[in-house]
Amino acid sequence: MSAHNPAIKGRALGDRILLGIVILLAVVMAAPVLYVIALSLKDNKELMVDPHTVFHMPYTIKNYIDTVGTSSVFRWVMNSLIVAGGLTVFTLILSSLAGYGFARLNFPGRDVLFVIVLLGLAVPEQAVLVARHQIFSWIGLHNTYPGLILPGLSSAFGVFLMTQYFKAIPKELDEAAMLDNASRFRIFWKVLLPLTVPAQATLGIFTFLGAWNDYFWPLVSATKKEMFTLTVGVASTQVNFAQSQGIGFLMAQAVFAGLPILIVYLFFQKYIVTAVSGAAVR
C-alpha cells in the first residue's frame, strides 16, 4: 500500500530532482578543473594552432616531464609547505592558548582585550601593508621563512573560534581536575585540549588553505626566486614564459599547485564535517 502512496511518490520525485540539481552544480564546478587537466596533457604546439584540440586525442605527459625537469616548481612547493605548515602549527598553538585564556581565566581587562582581538577581523591586510613592509625591511626579515610566516600568526578568527569552543565545554571538568590537584596547564593540555580536536582540525585546514593560496604578502616579501611560494612562482612563470613554454606547461604547474590542497582536504574532510555539524569525533 505504501509503495503507491502519492506523498511517498512525490517525496521520491523531489529527491531525484534535488539529486539532479546537485549533480549539475558539481559538474559545473568541476568543469574548470577538468579543463585545466586536459590542457596540461596537450602538446603546446597543437594548442597554439587550435585550442579546441584539447577535446581530442592524442594526449601527452611531456608538460609534466618538463615541469619536473626544467622549472623551480618543486622548490616553490617546498616553500609553500614550509610556510603553510609552520603558520598552521603556530596558529593552532597560539589560538588554543589564547582561546583557553579568554574562556577559562578571569583577569583584568579580559573582555576589552577580547573585543580588541575581534576588531582585527575588520582590518584588511592592505591597510597595514606599508607599515608591515617597513618593519620587516628594517629588521631584515624579507626573503626569509619567518618573514613569510609571522604576519599570519595574528589570527583573530582562530582566537574567536577556540574561545567559543572552550566556552562550550562544561566547567565541571575543570573543577573535577582541580580536586585531583591538577595544574592549570595540565587541565588545558590533558583534559580540555583533546576535546577541541574538531575545532582545531577546522582551524588548521582553513589556516593551511589560506596560507597556501596567499599571494599578496609573499609577492611583497619574497623578491628572490628561490624564496617564491607556489602562487608567486606560478604567476611569475606566466609572465615570463607563457609564450615560449606554452599554455600546457603552465597548466601542468597549476595541477602540481592544486594536488597538495586536494590531499589535505581528503585527509581532514571528516573533521570538517564533524566540526560544522557539532558532533563528537568518532
C-alpha positions as CSV (number, residue, x, y, z in Angstrom):
1,M,0.0,0.0,0.0
2,S,2.8,2.4,1.0
3,A,4.5,2.0,-2.4
4,H,1.5,3.6,-4.1
5,N,1.2,6.4,-1.6
6,P,1.1,9.8,-3.5
7,A,3.0,11.5,-0.7
8,I,5.9,9.0,-0.9
9,K,6.0,9.2,-4.7
10,G,6.1,13.0,-4.5
11,R,8.9,12.9,-2.0
12,A,10.9,10.4,-4.2
13,L,10.4,12.7,-7.2
14,G,11.6,15.7,-5.2
15,D,14.7,13.7,-4.0
16,R,15.5,12.9,-7.6
17,I,15.2,16.5,-8.8
18,L,17.4,17.7,-5.9
19,L,20.0,15.0,-6.7
20,G,19.9,16.1,-10.4
21,I,20.5,19.7,-9.4
22,V,23.4,18.7,-7.1
23,I,25.0,16.7,-9.8
24,L,24.6,19.5,-12.3
25,L,26.2,22.0,-9.9
26,A,29.0,19.5,-9.2
27,V,29.7,19.2,-13.0
28,V,29.7,23.0,-13.4
29,M,32.2,23.4,-10.5
30,A,34.4,20.5,-11.7
31,A,34.5,21.7,-15.4
32,P,37.2,24.3,-15.0
33,V,39.4,21.8,-13.1
34,L,38.9,19.1,-15.7
35,Y,39.7,21.7,-18.5
36,V,43.0,22.6,-16.8
37,I,43.9,18.9,-16.5
38,A,43.1,18.4,-20.2
39,L,45.2,21.4,-21.2
40,S,48.1,20.1,-19.2
41,L,48.0,16.9,-21.2
42,K,48.1,18.5,-24.6
43,D,51.1,19.4,-26.8
44,N,51.8,23.1,-26.7
45,K,52.2,23.4,-30.5
46,E,48.8,21.9,-31.0
47,L,47.2,24.4,-28.6
48,M,48.9,27.3,-30.3
49,V,47.4,26.2,-33.7
50,D,43.9,25.3,-32.4
51,P,42.9,25.5,-28.7
52,H,39.9,23.3,-29.4
53,T,42.2,20.3,-29.9
54,V,42.1,20.0,-26.1
55,F,38.9,17.9,-26.6
56,H,40.6,15.4,-28.9
57,M,43.4,12.8,-28.8
58,P,46.3,12.5,-28.6
59,Y,47.4,13.5,-25.1
60,T,50.9,13.6,-23.6
61,I,52.7,13.9,-20.3
62,K,55.5,15.9,-21.8
63,N,54.4,19.1,-19.9
64,Y,54.7,17.2,-16.6
65,I,58.1,15.9,-17.5
66,D,59.2,19.5,-18.4
67,T,57.8,20.8,-15.1
68,V,59.8,18.2,-13.2
69,G,63.0,18.7,-15.1
70,T,63.1,22.4,-16.1
71,S,61.1,24.5,-13.6
72,S,61.5,25.5,-10.0
73,V,58.1,24.3,-9.1
74,F,59.3,21.8,-6.5
75,R,61.3,24.5,-4.7
76,W,58.2,26.6,-4.7
77,V,56.1,23.7,-3.4
78,M,58.6,23.2,-0.6
79,N,58.5,26.9,0.3
80,S,54.7,26.8,0.4
81,L,54.7,23.7,2.5
82,I,57.1,25.2,5.0
83,V,55.2,28.5,5.2
84,A,51.7,27.0,5.3
85,G,52.7,24.2,7.6
86,G,54.6,26.4,10.0
87,L,51.8,29.0,10.0
88,T,49.3,26.3,10.7
89,V,51.2,24.8,13.6
90,F,51.9,28.1,15.4
91,T,48.4,29.4,14.8
92,L,46.9,26.3,16.4
93,I,49.2,26.7,19.4
94,L,48.7,30.4,19.9
95,S,44.9,30.3,19.2
96,S,44.4,27.4,21.6
97,L,46.3,29.1,24.4
98,A,44.5,32.4,23.8
99,G,41.1,30.7,23.5
100,Y,41.6,28.9,26.8
101,G,42.7,32.1,28.5
102,F,39.7,34.1,27.3
103,A,37.2,31.2,28.0
104,R,38.5,29.9,31.4
105,L,40.6,32.6,33.1
106,N,39.5,35.8,34.8
107,F,42.0,38.6,34.5
108,P,41.6,42.4,34.4
109,G,40.6,43.8,31.0
110,R,39.7,40.4,29.6
111,D,36.5,41.4,27.9
112,V,38.0,44.6,26.5
113,L,41.0,42.7,25.2
114,F,38.8,40.1,23.5
115,V,36.9,42.9,21.7
116,I,40.2,44.4,20.5
117,V,41.2,41.0,19.2
118,L,37.8,40.7,17.3
119,L,38.3,44.1,15.8
120,G,41.3,42.6,14.0
121,L,38.7,40.8,11.8
122,A,37.6,44.2,10.5
123,V,41.1,45.4,9.5
124,P,42.0,44.5,5.9
125,E,45.5,43.3,5.2
126,Q,46.0,46.1,2.7
127,A,45.6,48.7,5.5
128,V,48.7,47.6,7.3
129,L,50.8,46.6,4.3
130,V,53.1,49.6,4.2
131,A,53.8,49.6,7.9
132,R,54.4,45.9,7.9
133,H,56.7,46.1,4.9
134,Q,58.8,48.9,6.6
135,I,59.0,46.9,9.8
136,F,60.1,43.7,8.2
137,S,62.5,45.5,6.0
138,W,64.1,47.3,9.0
139,I,64.6,44.1,10.9
140,G,65.8,42.2,7.7
141,L,63.1,39.5,7.5
142,H,62.2,39.8,3.9
143,N,63.1,36.8,1.8
144,T,63.1,34.5,4.9
145,Y,60.6,31.9,6.2
146,P,59.9,33.9,9.4
147,G,59.1,36.9,7.3
148,L,56.5,34.9,5.4
149,I,55.1,33.2,8.5
150,L,55.0,35.8,11.2
151,P,52.3,38.2,9.8
152,G,49.7,35.4,9.6
153,L,50.1,34.4,13.3
154,S,47.7,37.2,14.4
155,S,44.6,35.1,13.7
156,A,41.6,36.8,15.2
157,F,39.3,34.2,13.7
158,G,41.3,31.4,15.3
159,V,41.2,33.1,18.8
160,F,37.4,33.6,18.4
161,L,36.8,30.0,17.3
162,M,38.8,28.4,20.0
163,T,37.4,30.7,22.7
164,Q,33.8,29.8,21.7
165,Y,34.7,26.1,21.6
166,F,36.3,26.2,25.1
167,K,33.3,28.0,26.5
168,A,31.1,25.2,25.2
169,I,33.0,22.6,27.3
170,P,31.4,22.2,30.8
171,K,33.4,23.8,33.6
172,E,32.7,20.8,35.8
173,L,35.6,19.1,34.0
174,D,38.0,21.8,35.3
175,E,36.6,21.6,38.8
176,A,37.0,17.8,38.9
177,A,40.6,18.0,37.7
178,M,41.3,20.7,40.3
179,L,40.1,18.4,43.0
180,D,42.8,16.0,41.8
181,N,45.4,18.8,42.3
182,A,45.9,19.2,38.5
183,S,47.6,22.5,37.5
184,R,46.0,24.9,35.0
185,F,48.3,23.8,32.2
186,R,47.7,20.1,32.9
187,I,43.9,20.8,32.8
188,F,44.4,22.6,29.5
189,W,46.7,20.0,28.0
190,K,45.3,16.7,29.3
191,V,41.6,17.4,29.8
192,L,40.3,20.2,27.6
193,L,42.6,20.3,24.5
194,P,41.8,16.7,23.4
195,L,38.1,17.7,23.3
196,T,38.8,20.6,20.8
197,V,40.1,18.3,18.0
198,P,37.2,19.2,15.7
199,A,37.7,22.9,16.1
200,Q,41.5,22.6,15.8
201,A,41.1,20.5,12.6
202,T,38.8,23.1,11.1
203,L,41.0,26.0,12.1
204,G,44.1,24.1,10.9
205,I,42.6,23.4,7.4
206,F,41.4,26.9,6.9
207,T,44.7,28.3,8.0
208,F,46.7,26.0,5.8
209,L,44.5,26.7,2.7
210,G,44.7,30.4,3.3
211,A,48.4,30.4,3.7
212,W,48.8,28.1,0.7
213,N,46.7,30.3,-1.6
214,D,48.1,33.6,-0.2
215,Y,49.5,35.7,-2.9
216,F,49.6,39.3,-1.6
217,W,52.1,39.2,1.2
218,P,54.5,36.7,-0.4
219,L,54.6,38.9,-3.5
220,V,55.8,41.8,-1.4
221,S,58.1,39.9,1.0
222,A,59.7,37.3,-1.3
223,T,61.7,39.1,-4.0
224,K,64.2,36.3,-4.7
225,K,63.2,33.4,-7.0
226,E,64.4,30.8,-4.5
227,M,62.0,32.2,-1.8
228,F,58.9,32.3,-4.0
229,T,55.9,30.4,-2.8
230,L,54.0,28.4,-5.3
231,T,51.4,31.1,-6.0
232,V,54.0,33.7,-6.7
233,G,56.2,31.3,-8.6
234,V,53.5,30.1,-11.0
235,A,52.4,33.7,-11.6
236,S,56.0,34.7,-12.4
237,T,56.2,31.8,-14.9
238,Q,53.0,33.0,-16.6
239,V,54.6,36.4,-17.0
240,N,58.0,35.3,-18.2
241,F,57.5,32.1,-20.1
242,A,53.9,31.9,-21.3
243,Q,54.8,32.4,-24.9
244,S,57.9,30.3,-25.0
245,Q,56.8,27.3,-23.0
246,G,53.1,27.3,-23.8
247,I,49.8,27.1,-22.0
248,G,50.0,23.3,-21.4
249,F,53.2,23.8,-19.4
250,L,51.5,26.4,-17.3
251,M,48.5,24.2,-16.7
252,A,50.8,21.3,-15.6
253,Q,52.3,23.6,-13.0
254,A,48.8,24.6,-11.9
255,V,47.9,20.9,-11.4
256,F,51.0,20.5,-9.2
257,A,49.9,23.5,-7.2
258,G,46.5,22.0,-6.6
259,L,47.5,18.5,-5.6
260,P,48.6,19.2,-2.1
261,I,45.4,21.0,-1.3
262,L,43.4,18.1,-2.6
263,I,45.4,15.7,-0.4
264,V,44.9,17.8,2.7
265,Y,41.2,18.1,2.1
266,L,40.8,14.3,1.6
267,F,42.7,13.6,4.8
268,F,40.8,16.0,7.0
269,Q,37.3,16.1,5.4
270,K,35.9,14.0,8.3
271,Y,37.0,16.6,10.8
272,I,35.5,19.5,8.9
273,V,32.1,17.8,8.7
274,T,32.1,16.8,12.4
275,A,33.1,20.3,13.5
276,V,30.5,22.0,11.4
277,S,27.8,19.6,12.5
278,G,28.8,19.9,16.1
279,A,29.1,16.1,16.5
280,A,31.8,14.4,18.5
281,V,34.7,12.9,16.7
282,R,34.2,9.2,16.5
